[in-house]
Amino acid sequence: MHASCRRWRSCSNEHVCRPLWCAAYLSDFHCDRLVVIGVGLIGGSVAAALRRAGKVRRIVGVGRGRANIERALELRVIDEAIDDVALAVKGADIVLLAVPVRQNDRVLAQLAPSLAAPTLVTDAGSTKGDFVAAIRRLLPAHLSHVVPAHPIAGAELTGVDAANAGLFVDRKVVLTPLPENQAGAIDRIESMWQACGAQVSRMAWDRHDRVFSAVSHLPHMLAYALVHMIATRPDARELFSFAAGGFRDFTRIAGSSPEMWRDIASANREALLADVASYQQQLGQIAELIRNADTAQLGQIFETARNARVAWPGRIL
């Protein structure tokens, strides 16, 4: 096993480790100074992945929590911690925003005065419409160098201790380029994610927000709602004591950051409200079938859903 793999828990033996990272090592991407604003699960994993692949010379971290940023230094996820955003981004090759989406406005306003033309800015947010609006408002002269992105990877854990250099291997990353973006800027951010082991695709930002409302944001709302429903019942202790695999699997993501998902729900409210309404309609239909003891129709819905789930190429066996 490679020494770095022991730290970052991304492989179990060298036979697995070496092929996983060959694409990253073949990438021609290199960054002299990477600034990560928000050194948690995603930001920390990007830093760790690029360091392990030998693709970055120096990593500067900016974060709100002193304990977390000191832990990032201890783990060598970052080389330097700077509290002042404007100071941190001076001379940066790439600036990655990996903060809860409602913090983007504050961070962009702080870094705007220090941005120079060569610096590329990207993000890792789960919603893109709010980020696009923010950069158009706060970085109008730098739009050619700001490339929105969304890594489709994560876990319910938070903080730099959850960072994993292999988090993005064979995972999707979606870029939502702007018409103003320079082609070279888009290609460079794409190469950065490829150096992390990711499979990169491109999509219009508004389409992105509709897609991920349905397959990511809505499932989190459902998980939170179910756990909250059980937790606020008088017999919650008894109910939780009997909860087993099905409940655990369905509600795992309710252990995710409340701050992050509160912000995502607000940022993507229109698409999410439409999907919540569709889901409520589906639940209403199922409730009516149960009420009428229509087991034949109920069985057809379950069969259709089962077949779609089994056929899904992204399923985890």
LINUR-V157359 format. One record per residue. N is the residue number from 1. PHI is phi in whole degrees, 0 to 359 (999 if undefined). OMEGA is omega in whole degrees, -180 to 180 (999 if undefined). BURIAL is I if it has 16 or more other ideal C-beta (glycine too) atoms within 10 Angstrom, else O. Layout:
N/PHI/OMEGA/BURIAL, N/PHI/OMEGA/BURIAL
This chain:
1/999/175/O, 2/294/-178/O, 3/302/-178/O, 4/293/-180/I, 5/291/179/I, 6/299/-179/O, 7/288/-168/I, 8/258/167/I, 9/58/-175/O, 10/259/176/I, 11/206/-177/I, 12/249/177/O, 13/201/-173/O, 14/293/178/O, 15/293/175/O, 16/280/-173/O, 17/297/-172/I, 18/296/179/O, 19/295/-178/O, 20/302/-170/I, 21/255/-177/I, 22/298/-179/O, 23/295/180/I, 24/294/-178/I, 25/289/179/O, 26/281/-179/O, 27/298/179/I, 28/271/180/O, 29/292/168/I, 30/209/-180/O, 31/233/180/I, 32/282/-179/O, 33/223/178/I, 34/255/176/I, 35/250/179/I, 36/250/178/I, 37/260/-173/I, 38/104/-174/I, 39/265/178/I, 40/250/-179/I, 41/302/-175/I, 42/284/-180/I, 43/300/178/I, 44/294/180/I, 45/290/175/I, 46/298/180/I, 47/301/-178/I, 48/294/-179/I, 49/295/-179/I, 50/291/177/I, 51/295/-177/I, 52/294/178/I, 53/279/-180/I, 54/71/-173/O, 55/255/-178/I, 56/218/-179/I, 57/272/-177/O, 58/219/-178/O, 59/240/178/I, 60/253/180/I, 61/250/175/I, 62/233/-179/I, 63/205/-180/I, 64/280/-174/O, 65/267/-179/O, 66/299/-179/O, 67/298/-179/O, 68/293/-178/I, 69/290/175/I, 70/292/176/O, 71/294/178/I, 72/298/176/I, 73/293/-180/O, 74/298/-180/O, 75/279/-176/I, 76/63/170/O, 77/291/176/I, 78/235/178/I, 79/263/-173/I, 80/208/176/O, 81/244/178/I, 82/230/-178/I, 83/285/-175/O, 84/275/-178/O, 85/301/-178/I, 86/300/178/O, 87/289/-176/O, 88/298/-173/I, 89/276/179/I, 90/296/178/I, 91/77/-179/O, 92/286/170/I, 93/282/-179/I, 94/223/173/I, 95/244/179/I, 96/251/174/I, 97/268/179/I, 98/233/-177/I, 99/246/172/I, 100/307/-166/I, 101/299/-180/I, 102/284/176/I, 103/271/-175/I, 104/302/-179/I, 105/302/-179/I, 106/298/-177/O, 107/293/-180/I, 108/297/178/I, 109/296/-179/O, 110/287/-176/I, 111/273/-174/I, 112/308/-176/I, 113/295/-175/O, 114/261/-176/I, 115/287/173/I, 116/252/-173/O, 117/307/-176/O, 118/287/-174/O, 119/287/175/I, 120/266/178/I, 121/238/175/I, 122/216/-179/I, 123/221/179/I, 124/226/-175/I, 125/284/-180/I, 126/278/175/I, 127/236/-173/I, 128/244/-178/I, 129/300/180/I, 130/292/180/I, 131/291/178/I, 132/298/179/I, 133/298/-179/O, 134/293/-178/I, 135/288/176/I, 136/294/-179/O, 137/279/-170/O, 138/257/-179/I, 139/232/-174/I, 140/298/-179/O, 141/274/-175/O, 142/243/-172/I, 143/300/-179/I, 144/296/-174/O, 145/245/178/I, 146/246/-175/I, 147/243/179/I, 148/294/-179/I, 149/210/179/I, 150/215/174/I, 151/283/-179/I, 152/268/-179/I, 153/203/179/I, 154/167/179/I, 155/202/180/O, 156/281/179/O, 157/277/-179/O, 158/228/177/I, 159/87/-175/I, 160/292/178/I, 161/295/177/O, 162/274/-177/I, 163/299/-173/I, 164/215/-177/I, 165/298/179/I, 166/259/-174/I, 167/301/-172/I, 168/261/-178/I, 169/297/-179/I, 170/62/174/O, 171/261/-180/I, 172/276/168/O, 173/233/-179/I, 174/255/170/I, 175/264/177/I, 176/238/-173/I, 177/297/175/I, 178/265/175/I, 179/302/-178/O, 180/282/-176/O, 181/298/169/I, 182/290/-180/O, 183/302/-180/O, 184/296/178/O, 185/293/179/I, 186/298/-178/I, 187/298/-178/O, 188/291/177/I, 189/293/175/I, 190/300/179/I, 191/296/178/I, 192/300/-180/I, 193/290/176/I, 194/296/177/I, 195/294/174/I, 196/275/180/I, 197/97/-173/I, 198/274/172/I, 199/260/-171/O, 200/256/174/I, 201/229/-178/O, 202/233/-175/O, 203/203/173/I, 204/295/-174/O, 205/298/-178/I, 206/289/175/O, 207/294/177/O, 208/306/-175/I, 209/293/176/I, 210/289/-180/I, 211/298/-173/O, 212/280/169/I, 213/299/-176/I, 214/287/-170/O, 215/257/180/O, 216/229/-174/I, 217/290/179/I, 218/299/178/I, 219/304/177/O, 220/294/178/I, 221/299/-180/I, 222/294/180/I, 223/296/178/I, 224/299/-178/I, 225/297/-179/O, 226/294/-179/O, 227/296/179/I, 228/295/179/O, 229/300/-180/O, 230/291/-174/O, 231/295/-177/O, 232/264/176/O, 233/278/180/O, 234/299/-178/O, 235/261/-175/O, 236/303/-178/O, 237/301/180/O, 238/293/-179/O, 239/300/180/O, 240/296/-179/O, 241/292/-180/O, 242/258/179/O, 243/293/-176/O, 244/232/-171/O, 245/302/-178/O, 246/297/179/O, 247/295/-180/O, 248/299/-177/O, 249/292/-177/O, 250/290/-171/O, 251/254/-178/I, 252/309/-174/O, 253/287/174/I, 254/288/174/I, 255/274/-179/O, 256/285/-176/I, 257/299/177/I, 258/300/-180/O, 259/299/-178/O, 260/298/-175/I, 261/281/170/I, 262/300/-179/O, 263/292/179/I, 264/296/180/I, 265/300/179/I, 266/289/-175/O, 267/291/-176/I, 268/247/-169/I, 269/299/-175/O, 270/295/179/O, 271/295/-177/I, 272/292/178/I, 273/298/178/O, 274/295/180/O, 275/287/175/I, 276/298/179/I, 277/297/178/O, 278/296/180/O, 279/292/177/O, 280/300/177/O, 281/296/179/O, 282/295/177/O, 283/297/177/O, 284/299/178/O, 285/297/180/O, 286/295/179/O, 287/299/180/O, 288/294/179/O, 289/294/177/I, 290/294/-180/O, 291/301/-178/O, 292/270/-178/O, 293/54/180/O, 294/274/-175/O, 295/292/-179/O, 296/295/180/O, 297/293/178/O, 298/299/179/I, 299/297/179/O, 300/295/178/O, 301/297/-179/O, 302/296/-179/O, 303/294/178/O, 304/299/180/O, 305/295/-180/O, 306/298/-179/O, 307/298/179/O, 308/294/-179/O, 309/292/180/O, 310/292/-179/O, 311/280/-177/O, 312/297/-176/O, 313/290/-180/O, 314/269/-175/O, 315/294/178/O, 316/257/-177/O, 317/271/999/O
